[in-house]
Amino acid sequence: MSPGPGADSAPAPQSDHDTPAPPARASGRSRYLPGRLIPGTARIPGTARFRTRRRTRTGPRADVPGTGPRPVSLVKTPGPTGRPATDGPATDGPATGGSPSAGPDTGGADRGPGGMFSSLRIRNYRLFASGAVVSNTGTWMARITQDWLVLSLTGSSAAVGITTAMQFLPMLLFGLYGGVIADRFPKRTLLFFTQGAMSFGGLFLAALTLSGNVQVWHVYMTAFFTGLVTVVDNPTRQTFVSEMVGPDQVRNAVSLNSANFQSARLLGPAIAGVLTAAVGPGWAFLANGLSFLAPLTCLLLMRTAELHPGPRTPRGKGQLREGLRYVSHRPELIWPIVLIGFIGMFGFNFPIWLSAYADDIFHGGSGMYGLFNTLMAVGSVVGALLAARRGTSRLRVLVGAAVAFGALQIVAAVTPSLWVFALLLVPIGMLGLTVNVTANSSVQLGTDPAMRGRVISLFMMVFVGGTPIGGPLFGWLTDAYGVQISMAVGGLVSAVSALVVGLVLARAADLRLKVDLRRGQPHLRFVPKRDLVTVA
């Protein structure tokens, strides 16, 4: 199961004007923190409010219900306790200091409230995480076995790409509808249906494989069915997280969910490799189908009185268009989604690349393929735990990690050494997970709870919906020009797109790159183009 929020609604965002607010003091002092990208400012009872003396760029948002002008501001709004919002999400609405930031760090704590594993203190979330680690292990077993089975049946990397495309094509076609459903119905109830349906898909493929009747089109069909269920399951699971933990623990829970998923990635390939070698791939599919009994049981054991249900959207016309308009007017939402779309389409084609490296380049077979996936999972777990330790979702971290992710892919693609390639998979996994978690939590925390299902479904549609295009494309590149060329092209596109998005975000925040070669000073950093005066 995967990360995401959805919680109590927050005050509607209000616009800033030129007239400074009356002086107020929340905690006896104030700090000027330049270079922050936040969706806007809001009046929070009992707190101070920062304003700038220069005019911020605003524009009417009459077409987006419940919102006013949304400036791209460089000044951070304090949280509800008077502390800087970097200490954790201040509140769960779009106009709080819990929004993503893009500017330089000038101090303050970076850790979320309560430490790296603070979300696990909540009983409902502990149940959720326990069930998730079992089903995630089964999912990784099935994923690795599925890719290897298709490669064994066809001998074609393009066929592996088609399988991946079939699984993610429904998200591209129907992803936004899944967000509407997630916003409209109780999320715990929806999860009973989606998790049960995924169990059925795993058992169906197991029956075909164990009986010896499996053909490649059966795998395609099962992958497409799983993708259809994922259309609803993904945004529902994402937004259900904050109903369990509340707004203060969203970032931490998002990161721990990713660590959970990637930890299962350490176990799944290893178990799948042993089962496949010993008794055949059908048993791995059977284990996947049965693994969904764990999250279903944990959902039953949850205490519904301890949940924090968010507002449910009533049935109505134009809800898809409303969600798209909502995102289109917010650069702090739209550009991370654009970046994650490029990374998902061009940078996350590892089932194709790693299977080809294991089979064609290093001639190691399924055991080496499992080792490659395990090494990437080690890096991903490290990246997820570091993200859980951080209390903020900064857009500069997102851009920097995406650039490094693409650059390391290029280096790995051209190395002739097996061990250098294998070791590079660890930081590649760490950076890829950092990109995913940072973009995910930035978008969630910058979104109004009533819109969160639709925004997260757009995020997931862009992220995994590009796979039906990228999978066959890079499968064809691998077959036609070799896996080294294919992987290098994917890394190059990822790095270039991250640089472009970073420059766009810096321009939106009115920043410029400052180069300082003096000893003891940061050599490269973004600073405001104009001096800002902050009134506390």
N, C-alpha and C positions, 0 to 999 in steps of 0.2 A: 504494500500500500504506500501511497506517496504523499508529499507535503501539500499544504495549502491552508487558507483560513476562511472565515466567514463568521462574523460575530455581530454584536449589538451595533446598532447604527450610531453614528457620530453626528455632532452638530453640522449643519450645512455650511459649506465654505462661504466666507464673506470676503468682499474685495477690500484692498487697501486703497486709501486715497492719499492726497498730498499732505493733508493736515496731520501732524504727528499726534499720536495718542498721548493722553495725560501720563506723566511719569508714574511708573509703578515698579515695585521691586518684589520679586518672587522668593529669592533666597539670599538676599543681602548683597548680591553682586550680579553683574551681567558680563557676558563675554561677546566680543565681536568675532564671528566665525564666517569669514568670506567664502565665496565659491560654492555655496550649497544649492543644489537643485531641489526645491520642494514645490509641491503643487500649489501652495498658497498659504495664507494664514487664516486662523480662525479664532474667535473669541472663546476662551476656555475659562469657565468660572473659577475665580480664585487665583488666577495666574497673571503674570506680566505678559506683555506683548511687545515684540520688537517691530519697529518700522524704519524704513529708510527715508532719507530726506529727498532723494531724487525720485522722479516719476518712474514707476515700474511699467513695463509693457503689459497692458491689459487689453482685453477685447471682450465685448459682450458675448455671453454664451446662452443666449435666449433659447437656442434649440436644444439645450441639454437640461432636462428638468432638475431642479433642486440645486443648481449651481449658479454662481455669479462669475465675475471676471476672475481669471486664474493667472496671476502674474508668475513669470519665471523669476523667482526671487533668489538672492544670494545670502539672505539672512535667515537664521534658523529660529523657529518658534520654540519656546521652552515647553517642556512636558508638564503634565498636570501636577507634579510635585515641585515645580520650580527648577528642576535639574535640566541640564541640556538634554535634548531629545536623543543624543547619541547613546545615552545610558539605557535605552530600550524604547519600545514603542510607547508614545505618550498616550495615544488613544487610537481607536481603530478606524477612524474616518479618513477621508482623503485630504483633509486640511490640517494635519497635525505634523509635529516634528518627527514622527516616525517614518517620514517619506524618505526615498533614496536621496543621497547626496553625492555631489560630484566634485567638490572643491577640496583644497588642501586641508590636512588635519592640523589643528592648532592645539591639540590637547584634549583631555577628557577621556573618560573610560570608554573602552570599546566593547566591553563585555555585556551580554544581556543580563537581565535581572536573575540572580540566583545561581549563576555558573553554567558550565557546559551542559549538564544533564538536568537542568531545573525542570523541564517539562515532565520528566518521569516521576516527579512527586505527585502528579495528578493521576488518580486511580484510573479514570476512563482512558487517559492517554496511554498509561502502562498496558492496559488491556489491548488497545489498538495496536501498539508497537509489538506486543507479543504475538498477536495473530498475524501481523504483517511480516515478521521475520520468517515465519513458517511458509506463508503463501509466496513471499518473494523468493525464497530458496527454491520452491517448486517452479516458479516462473522462470528463473534462470536455468534450472535443469532443462525445462522444455525448450527454452530459447536456444541454448547451445546445441541440444540434441536435434532440434528442428533444422538449424542451419547445416549441421553436418549430415543429416539424413538427406536433405535436398541435394547437397553437393555429391553425396554417394550415389543417389539415384540418377543424377543428370551429368555430373562431371563439369558443371558450368557455374562460374561465379555470377553470371547474369541471372541464372535461375535463383540463386540465393538472394540477389537484389530484388527479383520479382516477388519472392516470398515476403521479404521485408516491406515492399511496397503494398502488397495486398493487406498486410496487417495495419498499415497506417493510412491507407487510402480513405477509409471511412471518416477518419478525423479531418482530413482535408475537405471532404465533401459535406459532412454534416456536423462538424465540430461546434459551430455556434449554437446549433439546436440543443446540443448537450448542455451548454451553459444555461440556456433558457429553462430547461427541465430542472437543473440543479438549483436555480434561483426560485423555482415555483413549488417544489415538493419537499417534504421532510427528508433530510439527507441520510439519516440512519436507515430509514425505510428503503430508500433507493439502493443503498449499499447491500441490503439483503438480496435484492433481485440481481444486481450486477455481479456480485461475488458468486452467487449460485449459478448464474449463466456461464461464467468463466470456468467453474468446476465442470459443468457439462461439456464444454468444448474440449477440455483436457482429457476427460474420460472417453469421449468419442474418438479422438485421435489415437488414444491408447488401444482401444478395441480394434481399430483397423490395423495398427502396427503389429499387435500381438497375434492377430489372426493371419498375418502374412499377406494381407490384401491391400496394403497401403500403396498408393501411387502419388506422384507429385501433385496432381490436381487436388487430391484430398488435403494435402498440406496447405495448398493455396486457399481452398475453401474454408478450412478451419482458421487460418490466419485472418481471413476477411471477417468471419463471424466474431472472432476475438476483438478485431478492430471496431466492429459495430457496437459491441458491449462497452468498449473502452470510451467511446464517444460520450456516454453518460457517466461511466464510472470515474473517469479521470477528474473532471471538474467537481464531481460530488465529493470524492475523497479529498481533493485539494481544499475545498471550502469547509469540509467537516472538521478539519484539524482545529481551527480556532473556536469552533463550537465546543470542543473538548477542553482546550487550554485557556481560552480567553485571549484578549488582544495583547496583553503584556508578554505572552510567551510565544507569539506567532513565529518570530524569527527563529527562536531556538527550536521549536517543534518542526519547522520546515527543514532545518539543517539536520536534525536527528532523524527525520524520516528518510532523508537522502542517505545518511550514514547507515540506517537500517537496510535500505534497498541495496546499497553497495556492499555491506557486510554479507548479505545473502549471496551476492555475486561471488564472494570468496568460497562459499560452501557449494553453491549450485553446480558450477562447472566440474568441480572435483567429484561430487557425488554422481553427476551425470556421466562423467568419463568412466568411473568404476562400474556403474550399472550397465552402460552400453557395451563395455568390453566383456563383462561377465555374462550378462543374460540378454542383451539386446536393447535397442532404443525404446521399445514399447513400455518397459517398466519405468523409464524416466517420465514418459507422458502420463502414466498411471499415477505416479507419485505427485505430479503437478496437479492432476484433477482432485486427488484426495487432500492436498495441502490447503484447499480453500475451506475445508471444514474448520480450520483454526480461526480465521477471522470471523466466520459466521457465528461460532460459539462465543467469541469475545464480544461481538456486537450484542448478543443476547444478554451477556452478563453486565453490560454497562448500566450505570445509574442515570436514568434520564433526567432526574431532578438536578443533577450536577452539571448538565450541559448548558451552554450559552447560546441558545438558538438565535440566529440572525433573522431579520425581517424577510418574509417570503413575498415574492412578487406575484400579485394577482394576474390571472389570465388577461391578456389584452393584445391589441394589435401594435405592430411596429416595434416590438421589443428588441429584435435583432438590430434594426437600424438605430435604435436608441443606444444600444451598447457600442456600436461602431462610432457613432457621433461622439459619445463620451470619451472614447480613447483618442480619437483623431485630434481633439483640441488640447491634448496634454502631452507635451514633448517628453516629460519624464516617464510616460507610459509607452508611447508609440515607438520611440527609438530603441529602448531595450527589447521590445518585441520584434522590431525589424532585425536587430543584431542576432537575436536568438534564432530567428528564421534562417538567416544565412548560415549560422553555425550548425543548425540542425540539418539543413539540406546538404551542405558541402563538407562539414567537418566530422559528423558523427556517422560515418559509414564503416565502422569497425567490423561488423559481421562479415562484410565483403573482404576488407583488407586483411584482417587477421587470419581468416580461413585460407586466403590465397598465399599469404606469407608462410603459414605453417605447411601448406601442401606443396606449393610450387617453388618457393624460394629456399626454404630451409629443410624441406622434405622430412618433417617431423610427425605428420599425421595428427590424429585427433588429440593425442596427449599434449602435443606442443600447442595446439589451438586452445586447449583448456588452460595451459600455463600462461599464455598471453592474456587471456581474459582474467585470470586470477591476479596477474601483476597490475593490470589496469584497475581492477577492483581495489587492490591495496592502496593505490594512489587516490582513488575516489573516496575511500573511507577516510583517509587523512584529510583530504580536502573538505569533506562534510564536517568532520570534527572541528577543524579550524574555523569553518563558517559558523558552527554552533557556538564557538568561543567568542567570536566577534558579535557585538551587539548591534551593528549597523549593516546596511546594505548599500554600499557606496557605488555610484556609477563609475567612478574612476577605477575601482577594483574590478568591476565587470569588464571594462574596456581593456585594462592592462592584462587581465587573465586571458581574455580572448585573443589578444595579439600574441602572447607567449604560447598559448595553445596551438595556434596555427604555425608559429615559427618552429616549435618542437616537432610538429608533424612533418615538416619539410626535412628537418635534420634526420628524423627516424627513417624517412623514405629513402634517403640517399646513402645511409650507412650500410656497408657490406657485412658487418659483424652481427652474428646472432645475439651475442650477449649485450652489445651496445644497444641494439634494437629493443631487446627485452627490458633492459634497465630504463630506457627512455619511456616505456609505456607507463611507468609509475608516475612521473611528473605530468605526463599527458593526461592520465586519469584524474590526477589531483586538480589540474587546471580546468579540465572539462567540467568536473563537478562544481568547481568554484563558479564558473560561468553560469551554469544551470541554476544553482541555489541563489546566487546573488540576483540574477534577473528575476527569478520566481518571487523571492521575498520582496524585492523592490516594487514589482508590479502589484503584488497583493496588498502591501501596506500603503500604497499610494491610491487605492481604489475604494470608493464608497461601498460599504457592505451590501447594499441593495443591488449593486452592479457587479459584485465580485465574481459570481458564477459565470456571467457572460464574458467578463474581461479575462478570467483564467482560461475559459474555453478558447478564446481567441489566441491567447498565449500558447496553449497546447496545440491548437490547430496549426499555428505557424511553425512551432518547434518540431512536432512530429509529422505534421501534414506535408512538410517538404520532402519527407522520406520517399513517398511514391515517385517523386521526380528524381531525387538524388540517388536512390537505390539502384534503379535500372541504368541510370546514366553512368554511375561509377562502376557498376558491374560490367557495362560495355567497355568503358575505358580500361578496366583491368584485363578483360579478355583480349582487347585489341592492341593495347600499348604496354601492358605490364602493370603490375600492382605498384611499382615504385613511382611511375608517372601519375597513376591515379591518386595515390595518397599525397604526393607533393602538390598536385593541383588543388585538392581539397584543403590542405593546409594554407596554401597561398591565398585562396579566396577567403578563408576564415580570417586570416591576419589583415588583409586589405580592408575587408568590410568592417572589422573592429576599429581600424584607424579612421575610416571615414565617419563612422557613427560617433567616435570620440570627438572628432573635430566639430561635428554638428552639435553635439551636446555642449561643448565648450562655448560655441557661438551663441547657443540658446541661453546659456547662463551668463553671457557677456564676459567671458574669461579670455585670457590670452596666455600663451606659454612663455614663461620667464626662464631664461638661462642665466645661472649664477655660478661662475667658476671659482669663487673664493673658497678657501679651505674652511671646513666646518659648516658650510651652508648647503641647503638642498640645491643640487645642480639644475634640476628640471622640476618645475612646478607650475600649476595654473594659478593665476592671480586675477582679480577683477581689473577691468580696463579703467575704471574710475575709482577713486577713493569713495568709500561709503561711510557715512556717519551713522552710528547706531545709538538710539535713545532708549534707555531702559526705564 
